[in-house]
Amino acid sequence: MHIQGGFRGYPAPPALILVTADNQAFVSSVERNEGFVDGGLFSMQLLMSLESVGLAACPLNTMMNTRNESMTRELMQIPDNEFLVMYIAVGHFPETLNLCRSSRLPVEMIMSITE
């Protein structure tokens, strides 16, 4: 967790998932960000699936300097053709949980239809 760098102040999670995307799957430079899109969609479903079986999960970024990325690649044996999409910390929900609640704006304030 110290290599990831954004999970300070919390106990280490029981499990940590690293989602990656393989650059070799894409054939054109216009697809250069496709792995982040596909990896993000995959991660979204994985997060919902973990919660559906009663596990707590928290997405974590992989925005790190080259030294930490190299350490991650070596530790987890990630080849150069894959890029890091995100980590997901996985554990169990606590007995009690405080949540934030945001107010929602009426749809008319955030959406407009033009003809």
N, C-alpha and C positions, 0 to 999 in steps of 0.2 A: 504494500500500500504506500510505502514511502516513495517509491519510484513514480507512482501515479500522481501523487502530490496534492490531490484535492479532497482527501478524505481525512484530514487531520482533526483530532479532537473526538473521534469516535472509536469505539473498540473495533478491531478487525472483524469483518464479516465472516461467517462460517464458510462461504463460498464466493468466488469471484469469477465471473465469465468475461472473456475478452472476445468481442466480435470483430472479425477482420473481413476484408474483401480482397479477392484475388484480381489483380490488374490484368492477368493473362486472359481473363474471361471477356475482355473488351478489345475490340479490333480497331477502333478509330479514336483520334484525339478528341473528337466531340463527345466521347463517352467518358472523359477523364474524371468526371464527378459521379458517374453512375453507381459506383461502388458505395459511395456515401448515401445515395438515395436508397439503393437496394438494402444496404446494411442497416439504414435507419428504419426502413419498413419492417425488415426481419426482426430488429431489436424491439420495435413497438409490439409486435405479436408475441415475442418471447416474454416481454414484461407482463403483458396481459395474461399469458398462459401461466406464468409463475404465480401471479396473484390468484388465478382461478383454482389453483391447487393449494391455496392457503399460505403461500410463501411471500414474504416481503421482498421487494426488489427496488433498487435505486440505480438509475443510469448515471454513469460517471464519465467525464470527458477523457479523451486521449490527447489533449493539447499539451504536449510536453516538448522540452528541448531535445536536440539530437542525441545528447548523452543519455538521457533517460529513455528515449525511444530505443537506442541501441541496447541498453541494459534490459529493457523489456523483451526485445527480439531475442537476445541471447538466453535469457531466463526461460522464455516460453517457446523457444525454437521456432520463431516466426520467420519465414523466408522473406527476402527482399521484394518479391513480387506481390506480397500482400501488404495492404495498409491497414492501420488501426482505425476502427470506426468508433467503438466505445467499450468501456467496461460496464458490467452490471454487477453490483454487489447484491448478494442473495442471503437472506437469513429468515428469521422468524419475527412476527409482529410481537411487540411488547404487550403486557396485560392491559395497560391503558395507553392511550395515544391522544395527544393534542394535535389538532389540525387547524390550519388556516382556512378561513372562508372568505371568498371574494364575492362581491356583489356583481350581478350580471346586468349589463345594459340591455335595453329593449333592442330587438333585432333591427328595428327601423333606424336606430342610431348608428349601427355599424355596417349596414348593407344598403346598397341602392341598386335599383334596376333601371337600366337605360334601354330605350328602344330605338 
